[in-house]
Amino acid sequence: MHKPLAALFVRFGFWLILGATALGAIDAHAKLEAGSAQAMRDLQQKYADQLANSPLKRPVVIDSVETDGGLQGDIYAVVDHPIDEVRRALERSSQWCDMLVLHINNRRCRAMRSPEGEKLTLSVVPRYDKPIEQAFELTFVHRVAHSTRDYLQVELHAEEGPMGTSQYHVMLEAVPLGERQTFLHFAYAYDHNMVARLATMAYLATFGSDKVGFTAVGKTAEGKPEFIKGLRGLMERNAMRYFLALDAYLDGFAAPAPERADKRLNAWFQSVEQYPTQLHEVDLATYLAVKREDRQRDAAGAR
């Protein structure tokens, strides 16, 4: 492939990966939220069998769809944490930051207050080994839409994104499932224009041609599962990375405060490595070195 064209595809592909993963964007006609505790309980009943028999080695169901204006995805999951822990993990933008930087490509996250409410700015690099100076910054408004004893809904929203993407939106709902578990619904979507869509498809047909998601669409000649590719595969890979970040962040509360950051890093990496076909990128030593560098840089900048 011609080098400038290849570079363009890589650049477009990266920014669309950002849109599909970190934090989707919303199609004007898509309804992301269940909207109430009862609606969430209905969803839990609807997916109960799939959650109990999930091939993902944990009670998780992933759904993805191409909308008229972009992409939308949903994750339904049961986590072994009471809803109070989930609320504590998601009610503040600073805590979202701590969770989001578990992803290897998220090199910095800053929480702030503004007249619009709490915000967070996420810095994402195209590859884990690229310097922070090459990161793209995306600023989200953080809003707690509902927070009651039996229902939590938290949203992040950004109107503008890179390379033809817009209306980024991520939404998480939670209801208690007994005293020790919580049923979660993580929804995300984004809009993209035709140029962005075509560039992403070109990227996935070349540099990303070997990448797959989690939905089985058939079997190979050897009888193994054949997994979805393309835009939906991209959505599913990265949605799973962020769900695993949330789960690892929640697990960290069991450790003493000084040990939580390291526990969460190790938990995220170990969880990702359960799905090497879809999610493997680097070894543990490399991942921890990247995050150690980020921590040292941020600590130096805060002095």
Phi and psi restraints in degrees (value plus and minus 20) as a CYANA .aco file:
   2 HIS   PHI     -76.8   -36.8
   2 HIS   PSI     112.0   152.0
   3 LYS   PHI     -79.8   -39.8
   3 LYS   PSI     -67.7   -27.7
   4 PRO   PHI     -80.0   -40.0
   4 PRO   PSI     -58.7   -18.7
   5 LEU   PHI     -86.7   -46.7
   5 LEU   PSI     -60.9   -20.9
   6 ALA   PHI     -81.1   -41.1
   6 ALA   PSI     -62.3   -22.3
   7 ALA   PHI     -83.2   -43.2
   7 ALA   PSI     -58.0   -18.0
   8 LEU   PHI     -83.4   -43.4
   8 LEU   PSI     -63.9   -23.9
   9 PHE   PHI     -81.7   -41.7
   9 PHE   PSI     -62.4   -22.4
  10 VAL   PHI     -82.1   -42.1
  10 VAL   PSI     -64.2   -24.2
  11 ARG   PHI     -84.0   -44.0
  11 ARG   PSI     -68.3   -28.3
  12 PHE   PHI     -81.5   -41.5
  12 PHE   PSI     -63.6   -23.6
  13 GLY   PHI     -80.2   -40.2
  13 GLY   PSI     -61.0   -21.0
  14 PHE   PHI     -82.8   -42.8
  14 PHE   PSI     -67.3   -27.3
  15 TRP   PHI     -87.3   -47.3
  15 TRP   PSI     -52.4   -12.4
  16 LEU   PHI     -93.0   -53.0
  16 LEU   PSI     -52.1   -12.1
  17 ILE   PHI     -82.0   -42.0
  17 ILE   PSI     -62.4   -22.4
  18 LEU   PHI     -76.0   -36.0
  18 LEU   PSI     -67.1   -27.1
  19 GLY   PHI     -82.7   -42.7
  19 GLY   PSI     -60.1   -20.1
  20 ALA   PHI     -99.1   -59.1
  20 ALA   PSI     -36.0     4.0
  21 THR   PHI    -130.5   -90.5
  21 THR   PSI     -91.5   -51.5
  22 ALA   PHI     -79.1   -39.1
  22 ALA   PSI     -60.6   -20.6
  23 LEU   PHI    -191.4  -151.4
  23 LEU   PSI      40.9    80.9
  24 GLY   PHI     -27.8    12.2
  24 GLY   PSI    -198.5  -158.5
  25 ALA   PHI    -163.3  -123.3
  25 ALA   PSI     140.2   180.2
  26 ILE   PHI    -124.4   -84.4
  26 ILE   PSI     110.3   150.3
  27 ASP   PHI     -90.1   -50.1
  27 ASP   PSI     119.9   159.9
  28 ALA   PHI     -79.6   -39.6
  28 ALA   PSI     -44.6    -4.6
  29 HIS   PHI    -127.4   -87.4
  29 HIS   PSI     -14.9    25.1
  30 ALA   PHI    -111.5   -71.5
  30 ALA   PSI     119.0   159.0
  31 LYS   PHI    -125.2   -85.2
  31 LYS   PSI      96.0   136.0
  32 LEU   PHI    -108.6   -68.6
  32 LEU   PSI     -58.9   -18.9
  33 GLU   PHI    -109.0   -69.0
  33 GLU   PSI     129.6   169.6
  34 ALA   PHI     -90.1   -50.1
  34 ALA   PSI     -64.0   -24.0
  35 GLY   PHI      81.0   121.0
  35 GLY   PSI     -30.8     9.2
  36 SER   PHI    -182.5  -142.5
  36 SER   PSI     144.4   184.4
  37 ALA   PHI     -82.0   -42.0
  37 ALA   PSI     -61.2   -21.2
  38 GLN   PHI     -86.1   -46.1
  38 GLN   PSI     -61.5   -21.5
  39 ALA   PHI     -82.7   -42.7
  39 ALA   PSI     -56.5   -16.5
  40 MET   PHI     -87.8   -47.8
  40 MET   PSI     -59.8   -19.8
  41 ARG   PHI     -84.5   -44.5
  41 ARG   PSI     -55.5   -15.5
  42 ASP   PHI     -84.5   -44.5
  42 ASP   PSI     -59.9   -19.9
  43 LEU   PHI     -84.4   -44.4
  43 LEU   PSI     -59.5   -19.5
  44 GLN   PHI     -82.2   -42.2
  44 GLN   PSI     -60.1   -20.1
  45 GLN   PHI     -87.3   -47.3
  45 GLN   PSI     -59.7   -19.7
  46 LYS   PHI     -80.7   -40.7
  46 LYS   PSI     -60.0   -20.0
  47 TYR   PHI    -121.0   -81.0
  47 TYR   PSI     -12.0    28.0
  48 ALA   PHI     -75.3   -35.3
  48 ALA   PSI     -67.6   -27.6
  49 ASP   PHI     -85.9   -45.9
  49 ASP   PSI     -62.6   -22.6
  50 GLN   PHI     -85.9   -45.9
  50 GLN   PSI     -57.7   -17.7
  51 LEU   PHI     -85.4   -45.4
  51 LEU   PSI     -61.8   -21.8
  52 ALA   PHI     -89.3   -49.3
  52 ALA   PSI     -45.7    -5.7
  53 ASN   PHI    -139.6   -99.6
  53 ASN   PSI       8.6    48.6
  54 SER   PHI     -85.1   -45.1
  54 SER   PSI     115.0   155.0
  55 PRO   PHI     -95.5   -55.5
  55 PRO   PSI     -20.2    19.8
  56 LEU   PHI    -108.4   -68.4
  56 LEU   PSI      -9.2    30.8
  57 LYS   PHI      49.7    89.7
  57 LYS   PSI      -7.7    32.3
  58 ARG   PHI    -182.7  -142.7
  58 ARG   PSI     139.8   179.8
  59 PRO   PHI     -93.4   -53.4
  59 PRO   PSI      60.9   100.9
  60 VAL   PHI    -156.6  -116.6
  60 VAL   PSI     115.0   155.0
  61 VAL   PHI    -143.3  -103.3
  61 VAL   PSI     109.1   149.1
  62 ILE   PHI    -132.5   -92.5
  62 ILE   PSI     112.3   152.3
  63 ASP   PHI    -150.4  -110.4
  63 ASP   PSI     123.1   163.1
  64 SER   PHI    -166.1  -126.1
  64 SER   PSI     132.2   172.2
  65 VAL   PHI    -174.5  -134.5
  65 VAL   PSI     126.6   166.6
  66 GLU   PHI    -108.4   -68.4
  66 GLU   PSI     103.0   143.0
  67 THR   PHI    -115.0   -75.0
  67 THR   PSI     157.5   197.5
  68 ASP   PHI     -81.0   -41.0
  68 ASP   PSI     -56.4   -16.4
  69 GLY   PHI    -124.8   -84.8
  69 GLY   PSI     -29.0    11.0
  70 GLY   PHI     159.6   199.6
  70 GLY   PSI    -147.7  -107.7
  71 LEU   PHI    -154.9  -114.9
  71 LEU   PSI     131.4   171.4
  72 GLN   PHI    -162.1  -122.1
  72 GLN   PSI     123.7   163.7
  73 GLY   PHI    -161.9  -121.9
  73 GLY   PSI     135.7   175.7
  74 ASP   PHI    -158.3  -118.3
  74 ASP   PSI     119.2   159.2
  75 ILE   PHI    -142.5  -102.5
  75 ILE   PSI     111.8   151.8
  76 TYR   PHI    -136.2   -96.2
  76 TYR   PSI     113.0   153.0
  77 ALA   PHI    -174.8  -134.8
  77 ALA   PSI     135.4   175.4
  78 VAL   PHI    -132.0   -92.0
  78 VAL   PSI     107.2   147.2
  79 VAL   PHI    -136.9   -96.9
  79 VAL   PSI     129.8   169.8
  80 ASP   PHI    -107.1   -67.1
  80 ASP   PSI      38.2    78.2
  81 HIS   PHI    -164.7  -124.7
  81 HIS   PSI     118.6   158.6
  82 PRO   PHI     -87.4   -47.4
  82 PRO   PSI     139.1   179.1
  83 ILE   PHI     -84.0   -44.0
  83 ILE   PSI     -47.1    -7.1
  84 ASP   PHI     -82.4   -42.4
  84 ASP   PSI     -56.8   -16.8
  85 GLU   PHI     -88.0   -48.0
  85 GLU   PSI     -60.5   -20.5
  86 VAL   PHI     -82.8   -42.8
  86 VAL   PSI     -63.0   -23.0
  87 ARG   PHI     -80.8   -40.8
  87 ARG   PSI     -65.0   -25.0
  88 ARG   PHI     -82.0   -42.0
  88 ARG   PSI     -51.5   -11.5
  89 ALA   PHI     -98.9   -58.9
  89 ALA   PSI     -39.6     0.4
  90 LEU   PHI    -141.8  -101.8
  90 LEU   PSI     -31.3     8.7
  91 GLU   PHI     -94.3   -54.3
  91 GLU   PSI     -41.1    -1.1
  92 ARG   PHI    -136.1   -96.1
  92 ARG   PSI     123.4   163.4
  93 SER   PHI     -84.3   -44.3
  93 SER   PSI     -52.1   -12.1
  94 SER   PHI     -83.1   -43.1
  94 SER   PSI     -53.3   -13.3
  95 GLN   PHI     -94.6   -54.6
  95 GLN   PSI     -55.0   -15.0
  96 TRP   PHI     -79.2   -39.2
  96 TRP   PSI     -61.2   -21.2
  97 CYS   PHI     -78.5   -38.5
  97 CYS   PSI     -68.4   -28.4
  98 ASP   PHI     -78.3   -38.3
  98 ASP   PSI     -55.8   -15.8
  99 MET   PHI     -93.8   -53.8
  99 MET   PSI     -66.3   -26.3
 100 LEU   PHI     -85.9   -45.9
 100 LEU   PSI     -51.6   -11.6
 101 VAL   PHI     -96.3   -56.3
 101 VAL   PSI     -20.2    19.8
 102 LEU   PHI     -85.9   -45.9
 102 LEU   PSI     -50.7   -10.7
 103 HIS   PHI     -81.9   -41.9
 103 HIS   PSI     114.8   154.8
 104 ILE   PHI     -82.7   -42.7
 104 ILE   PSI     -50.7   -10.7
 105 ASN   PHI    -107.3   -67.3
 105 ASN   PSI     -28.1    11.9
 106 ASN   PHI    -110.8   -70.8
 106 ASN   PSI      84.8   124.8
 107 ARG   PHI    -116.3   -76.3
 107 ARG   PSI     -34.4     5.6
 108 ARG   PHI    -181.5  -141.5
 108 ARG   PSI     127.8   167.8
 109 CYS   PHI    -166.0  -126.0
 109 CYS   PSI     110.2   150.2
 110 ARG   PHI    -143.2  -103.2
 110 ARG   PSI     107.8   147.8
 111 ALA   PHI    -119.0   -79.0
 111 ALA   PSI     126.8   166.8
 112 MET   PHI    -174.7  -134.7
 112 MET   PSI     144.2   184.2
 113 ARG   PHI    -126.2   -86.2
 113 ARG   PSI     127.7   167.7
 114 SER   PHI    -168.2  -128.2
 114 SER   PSI     150.7   190.7
 115 PRO   PHI     -78.4   -38.4
 115 PRO   PSI     -44.3    -4.3
 116 GLU   PHI    -102.0   -62.0
 116 GLU   PSI     -30.0    10.0
 117 GLY   PHI      99.9   139.9
 117 GLY   PSI    -181.4  -141.4
 118 GLU   PHI     -93.9   -53.9
 118 GLU   PSI     122.2   162.2
 119 LYS   PHI    -151.7  -111.7
 119 LYS   PSI     141.0   181.0
 120 LEU   PHI    -159.3  -119.3
 120 LEU   PSI     122.6   162.6
 121 THR   PHI    -135.6   -95.6
 121 THR   PSI      99.6   139.6
 122 LEU   PHI    -124.4   -84.4
 122 LEU   PSI     109.4   149.4
 123 SER   PHI    -125.3   -85.3
 123 SER   PSI      99.2   139.2
 124 VAL   PHI    -141.5  -101.5
 124 VAL   PSI     109.4   149.4
 125 VAL   PHI    -117.3   -77.3
 125 VAL   PSI     134.8   174.8
 126 PRO   PHI     -87.8   -47.8
 126 PRO   PSI     -48.6    -8.6
 127 ARG   PHI    -163.3  -123.3
 127 ARG   PSI     132.6   172.6
 128 TYR   PHI     -78.0   -38.0
 128 TYR   PSI     -48.1    -8.1
 129 ASP   PHI    -112.1   -72.1
 129 ASP   PSI     -12.6    27.4
 130 LYS   PHI    -108.5   -68.5
 130 LYS   PSI     127.2   167.2
 131 PRO   PHI     -90.8   -50.8
 131 PRO   PSI     139.7   179.7
 132 ILE   PHI     -81.0   -41.0
 132 ILE   PSI     -45.1    -5.1
 133 GLU   PHI     -84.4   -44.4
 133 GLU   PSI     -40.1    -0.1
 134 GLN   PHI    -114.4   -74.4
 134 GLN   PSI     -13.4    26.6
 135 ALA   PHI     -95.8   -55.8
 135 ALA   PSI     130.6   170.6
 136 PHE   PHI    -118.7   -78.7
 136 PHE   PSI     116.1   156.1
 137 GLU   PHI    -123.7   -83.7
 137 GLU   PSI     111.8   151.8
 138 LEU   PHI    -147.5  -107.5
 138 LEU   PSI     103.4   143.4
 139 THR   PHI    -124.5   -84.5
 139 THR   PSI     107.0   147.0
 140 PHE   PHI    -134.3   -94.3
 140 PHE   PSI     121.5   161.5
 141 VAL   PHI    -105.0   -65.0
 141 VAL   PSI     110.9   150.9
 142 HIS   PHI    -123.3   -83.3
 142 HIS   PSI     110.4   150.4
 143 ARG   PHI    -161.3  -121.3
 143 ARG   PSI     110.8   150.8
 144 VAL   PHI    -111.4   -71.4
 144 VAL   PSI      85.1   125.1
 145 ALA   PHI     -97.2   -57.2
 145 ALA   PSI     -59.1   -19.1
 146 HIS   PHI    -165.2  -125.2
 146 HIS   PSI     118.2   158.2
 147 SER   PHI    -169.5  -129.5
 147 SER   PSI      75.6   115.6
 148 THR   PHI    -146.3  -106.3
 148 THR   PSI     159.0   199.0
 149 ARG   PHI     -80.9   -40.9
 149 ARG   PSI     -52.0   -12.0
 150 ASP   PHI    -138.7   -98.7
 150 ASP   PSI      -8.8    31.2
 151 TYR   PHI    -179.9  -139.9
 151 TYR   PSI     110.1   150.1
 152 LEU   PHI    -147.8  -107.8
 152 LEU   PSI     113.2   153.2
 153 GLN   PHI    -157.0  -117.0
 153 GLN   PSI     102.5   142.5
 154 VAL   PHI    -146.8  -106.8
 154 VAL   PSI     120.8   160.8
 155 GLU   PHI    -150.0  -110.0
 155 GLU   PSI     127.4   167.4
 156 LEU   PHI    -142.1  -102.1
 156 LEU   PSI     120.5   160.5
 157 HIS   PHI    -166.5  -126.5
 157 HIS   PSI     115.9   155.9
 158 ALA   PHI    -155.9  -115.9
 158 ALA   PSI     108.8   148.8
 159 GLU   PHI     -93.9   -53.9
 159 GLU   PSI     -53.6   -13.6
 160 GLU   PHI    -140.4  -100.4
 160 GLU   PSI     125.1   165.1
 161 GLY   PHI    -155.4  -115.4
 161 GLY   PSI    -198.3  -158.3
 162 PRO   PHI    -103.1   -63.1
 162 PRO   PSI     135.4   175.4
 163 MET   PHI      30.8    70.8
 163 MET   PSI      30.8    70.8
 164 GLY   PHI      64.4   104.4
 164 GLY   PSI      -8.0    32.0
 165 THR   PHI    -125.1   -85.1
 165 THR   PSI     134.9   174.9
 166 SER   PHI    -178.1  -138.1
 166 SER   PSI     151.1   191.1
 167 GLN   PHI      31.9    71.9
 167 GLN   PSI      36.5    76.5
 168 TYR   PHI     -92.1   -52.1
 168 TYR   PSI     118.2   158.2
 169 HIS   PHI    -172.8  -132.8
 169 HIS   PSI     113.6   153.6
 170 VAL   PHI    -151.4  -111.4
 170 VAL   PSI     120.8   160.8
 171 MET   PHI    -159.6  -119.6
 171 MET   PSI     115.2   155.2
 172 LEU   PHI    -147.9  -107.9
 172 LEU   PSI     111.3   151.3
 173 GLU   PHI    -139.0   -99.0
 173 GLU   PSI     131.2   171.2
 174 ALA   PHI    -168.9  -128.9
 174 ALA   PSI     122.0   162.0
 175 VAL   PHI    -155.3  -115.3
 175 VAL   PSI     129.4   169.4
 176 PRO   PHI     -87.3   -47.3
 176 PRO   PSI     125.1   165.1
 177 LEU   PHI    -146.5  -106.5
 177 LEU   PSI      65.3   105.3
 178 GLY   PHI      56.4    96.4
 178 GLY   PSI    -183.3  -143.3
 179 GLU   PHI    -108.3   -68.3
 179 GLU   PSI     -41.8    -1.8
 180 ARG   PHI    -137.4   -97.4
 180 ARG   PSI     -22.4    17.6
 181 GLN   PHI    -148.3  -108.3
 181 GLN   PSI     141.4   181.4
 182 THR   PHI    -156.7  -116.7
 182 THR   PSI     118.0   158.0
 183 PHE   PHI    -115.0   -75.0
 183 PHE   PSI     106.5   146.5
 184 LEU   PHI    -134.4   -94.4
 184 LEU   PSI     126.3   166.3
 185 HIS   PHI    -147.9  -107.9
 185 HIS   PSI      94.9   134.9
 186 PHE   PHI    -128.7   -88.7
 186 PHE   PSI      96.5   136.5
 187 ALA   PHI    -141.1  -101.1
 187 ALA   PSI     126.7   166.7
 188 TYR   PHI    -174.2  -134.2
 188 TYR   PSI     134.9   174.9
 189 ALA   PHI    -184.0  -144.0
 189 ALA   PSI     144.1   184.1
 190 TYR   PHI    -176.8  -136.8
 190 TYR   PSI     136.8   176.8
 191 ASP   PHI    -116.6   -76.6
 191 ASP   PSI     126.4   166.4
 192 HIS   PHI    -161.5  -121.5
 192 HIS   PSI     130.5   170.5
 193 ASN   PHI    -104.9   -64.9
 193 ASN   PSI     156.6   196.6
 194 MET   PHI     -84.8   -44.8
 194 MET   PSI     -58.7   -18.7
 195 VAL   PHI     -81.7   -41.7
 195 VAL   PSI     -65.2   -25.2
 196 ALA   PHI     -83.5   -43.5
 196 ALA   PSI     -60.9   -20.9
 197 ARG   PHI     -83.1   -43.1
 197 ARG   PSI     -66.9   -26.9
 198 LEU   PHI     -84.7   -44.7
 198 LEU   PSI     -59.1   -19.1
 199 ALA   PHI     -84.6   -44.6
 199 ALA   PSI     -59.8   -19.8
 200 THR   PHI     -86.3   -46.3
 200 THR   PSI     -62.1   -22.1
 201 MET   PHI     -81.6   -41.6
 201 MET   PSI     -58.8   -18.8
 202 ALA   PHI     -85.1   -45.1
 202 ALA   PSI     -61.7   -21.7
 203 TYR   PHI     -80.6   -40.6
 203 TYR   PSI     -65.9   -25.9
 204 LEU   PHI     -88.7   -48.7
 204 LEU   PSI     -45.4    -5.4
 205 ALA   PHI    -102.5   -62.5
 205 ALA   PSI     -32.6     7.4
 206 THR   PHI    -139.5   -99.5
 206 THR   PSI    -105.5   -65.5
 207 PHE   PHI     -85.9   -45.9
 207 PHE   PSI     -49.6    -9.6
 208 GLY   PHI    -125.1   -85.1
 208 GLY   PSI       1.0    41.0
 209 SER   PHI     -88.0   -48.0
 209 SER   PSI     -42.4    -2.4
 210 ASP   PHI    -114.6   -74.6
 210 ASP   PSI     -16.7    23.3
 211 LYS   PHI    -106.9   -66.9
 211 LYS   PSI     118.7   158.7
 212 VAL   PHI    -152.2  -112.2
 212 VAL   PSI     140.9   180.9
 213 GLY   PHI    -118.0   -78.0
 213 GLY   PSI    -170.8  -130.8
 214 PHE   PHI    -130.5   -90.5
 214 PHE   PSI     -38.3     1.7
 215 THR   PHI     -95.7   -55.7
 215 THR   PSI     104.4   144.4
 216 ALA   PHI    -100.0   -60.0
 216 ALA   PSI     106.4   146.4
 217 VAL   PHI    -132.7   -92.7
 217 VAL   PSI     -16.9    23.1
 218 GLY   PHI     145.7   185.7
 218 GLY   PSI    -180.9  -140.9
 219 LYS   PHI    -151.4  -111.4
 219 LYS   PSI     129.6   169.6
 220 THR   PHI     -97.6   -57.6
 220 THR   PSI     155.5   195.5
 221 ALA   PHI     -82.0   -42.0
 221 ALA   PSI     -45.0    -5.0
 222 GLU   PHI    -107.1   -67.1
 222 GLU   PSI     -18.8    21.2
 223 GLY   PHI      66.1   106.1
 223 GLY   PSI     -12.0    28.0
 224 LYS   PHI    -107.7   -67.7
 224 LYS   PSI     138.3   178.3
 225 PRO   PHI     -81.9   -41.9
 225 PRO   PSI     118.9   158.9
 226 GLU   PHI    -124.1   -84.1
 226 GLU   PSI      98.5   138.5
 227 PHE   PHI    -116.3   -76.3
 227 PHE   PSI     133.2   173.2
 228 ILE   PHI     -82.2   -42.2
 228 ILE   PSI     125.2   165.2
 229 LYS   PHI    -139.0   -99.0
 229 LYS   PSI    -184.3  -144.3
 230 GLY   PHI      49.5    89.5
 230 GLY   PSI    -173.2  -133.2
 231 LEU   PHI     -81.3   -41.3
 231 LEU   PSI     -62.9   -22.9
 232 ARG   PHI     -88.5   -48.5
 232 ARG   PSI     -56.5   -16.5
 233 GLY   PHI     -82.0   -42.0
 233 GLY   PSI     -61.0   -21.0
 234 LEU   PHI     -81.6   -41.6
 234 LEU   PSI     -65.2   -25.2
 235 MET   PHI     -78.1   -38.1
 235 MET   PSI     -65.7   -25.7
 236 GLU   PHI     -87.7   -47.7
 236 GLU   PSI     -60.4   -20.4
 237 ARG   PHI     -79.2   -39.2
 237 ARG   PSI     -69.6   -29.6
 238 ASN   PHI     -98.9   -58.9
 238 ASN   PSI     -50.4   -10.4
 239 ALA   PHI     -80.9   -40.9
 239 ALA   PSI     -60.5   -20.5
 240 MET   PHI     -84.1   -44.1
 240 MET   PSI     -60.0   -20.0
 241 ARG   PHI     -77.7   -37.7
 241 ARG   PSI     -61.1   -21.1
 242 TYR   PHI     -96.7   -56.7
 242 TYR   PSI     -54.1   -14.1
 243 PHE   PHI     -82.6   -42.6
 243 PHE   PSI     -62.4   -22.4
 244 LEU   PHI     -85.0   -45.0
 244 LEU   PSI     -51.3   -11.3
 245 ALA   PHI     -84.7   -44.7
 245 ALA   PSI     -63.2   -23.2
 246 LEU   PHI     -81.6   -41.6
 246 LEU   PSI     -65.5   -25.5
 247 ASP   PHI     -84.1   -44.1
 247 ASP   PSI     -61.6   -21.6
 248 ALA   PHI     -85.7   -45.7
 248 ALA   PSI     -58.0   -18.0
 249 TYR   PHI     -83.5   -43.5
 249 TYR   PSI     -62.8   -22.8
 250 LEU   PHI     -83.4   -43.4
 250 LEU   PSI     -62.0   -22.0
 251 ASP   PHI     -79.5   -39.5
 251 ASP   PSI     -50.4   -10.4
 252 GLY   PHI     -84.0   -44.0
 252 GLY   PSI     -42.7    -2.7
 253 PHE   PHI     -84.6   -44.6
 253 PHE   PSI     -38.9     1.1
 254 ALA   PHI     -95.2   -55.2
 254 ALA   PSI     -35.9     4.1
 255 ALA   PHI    -114.9   -74.9
 255 ALA   PSI     136.3   176.3
 256 PRO   PHI     -77.8   -37.8
 256 PRO   PSI     128.7   168.7
 257 ALA   PHI     -70.0   -30.0
 257 ALA   PSI     -63.9   -23.9
 258 PRO   PHI     -85.7   -45.7
 258 PRO   PSI     -38.7     1.3
 259 GLU   PHI    -121.0   -81.0
 259 GLU   PSI     -23.9    16.1
 260 ARG   PHI     -86.4   -46.4
 260 ARG   PSI     -61.3   -21.3
 261 ALA   PHI     -80.3   -40.3
 261 ALA   PSI     -67.2   -27.2
 262 ASP   PHI     -87.7   -47.7
 262 ASP   PSI     -58.3   -18.3
 263 LYS   PHI     -81.5   -41.5
 263 LYS   PSI     -61.4   -21.4
 264 ARG   PHI     -87.9   -47.9
 264 ARG   PSI     -60.3   -20.3
 265 LEU   PHI     -80.4   -40.4
 265 LEU   PSI     -67.8   -27.8
 266 ASN   PHI     -85.5   -45.5
 266 ASN   PSI     -58.9   -18.9
 267 ALA   PHI     -85.6   -45.6
 267 ALA   PSI     -61.7   -21.7
 268 TRP   PHI     -83.2   -43.2
 268 TRP   PSI     -66.5   -26.5
 269 PHE   PHI     -83.0   -43.0
 269 PHE   PSI     -64.6   -24.6
 270 GLN   PHI     -82.7   -42.7
 270 GLN   PSI     -57.2   -17.2
 271 SER   PHI     -87.8   -47.8
 271 SER   PSI     -63.4   -23.4
 272 VAL   PHI     -80.0   -40.0
 272 VAL   PSI     -59.6   -19.6
 273 GLU   PHI     -91.2   -51.2
 273 GLU   PSI     -28.1    11.9
 274 GLN   PHI     -90.6   -50.6
 274 GLN   PSI     -34.3     5.7
 275 TYR   PHI    -147.0  -107.0
 275 TYR   PSI      43.3    83.3
 276 PRO   PHI     -82.5   -42.5
 276 PRO   PSI     -53.8   -13.8
 277 THR   PHI     -80.0   -40.0
 277 THR   PSI     -59.5   -19.5
 278 GLN   PHI    -114.7   -74.7
 278 GLN   PSI     -56.8   -16.8
 279 LEU   PHI    -139.9   -99.9
 279 LEU   PSI     -30.3     9.7
 280 HIS   PHI     -85.2   -45.2
 280 HIS   PSI     114.8   154.8
 281 GLU   PHI    -152.2  -112.2
 281 GLU   PSI     -71.1   -31.1
 282 VAL   PHI    -159.1  -119.1
 282 VAL   PSI     153.7   193.7
 283 ASP   PHI    -107.7   -67.7
 283 ASP   PSI     150.4   190.4
 284 LEU   PHI     -81.4   -41.4
 284 LEU   PSI     -62.1   -22.1
 285 ALA   PHI     -80.8   -40.8
 285 ALA   PSI     -61.6   -21.6
 286 THR   PHI     -86.0   -46.0
 286 THR   PSI     -64.9   -24.9
 287 TYR   PHI     -79.4   -39.4
 287 TYR   PSI     -68.2   -28.2
 288 LEU   PHI     -85.9   -45.9
 288 LEU   PSI     -54.4   -14.4
 289 ALA   PHI     -85.3   -45.3
 289 ALA   PSI     -61.2   -21.2
 290 VAL   PHI     -81.4   -41.4
 290 VAL   PSI     -66.1   -26.1
 291 LYS   PHI     -90.8   -50.8
 291 LYS   PSI     -52.4   -12.4
 292 ARG   PHI     -85.2   -45.2
 292 ARG   PSI     -61.9   -21.9
 293 GLU   PHI     -81.0   -41.0
 293 GLU   PSI     -63.3   -23.3
 294 ASP   PHI     -81.6   -41.6
 294 ASP   PSI     -64.0   -24.0
 295 ARG   PHI     -83.6   -43.6
 295 ARG   PSI     -63.6   -23.6
 296 GLN   PHI     -85.8   -45.8
 296 GLN   PSI     -60.1   -20.1
 297 ARG   PHI     -84.2   -44.2
 297 ARG   PSI     -64.2   -24.2
 298 ASP   PHI     -88.0   -48.0
 298 ASP   PSI     -56.9   -16.9
 299 ALA   PHI     -85.5   -45.5
 299 ALA   PSI     -60.3   -20.3
 300 ALA   PHI     -86.4   -46.4
 300 ALA   PSI     -57.7   -17.7
 301 GLY   PHI     -89.9   -49.9
 301 GLY   PSI     -42.4    -2.4
 302 ALA   PHI    -104.6   -64.6
 302 ALA   PSI     -30.4     9.6
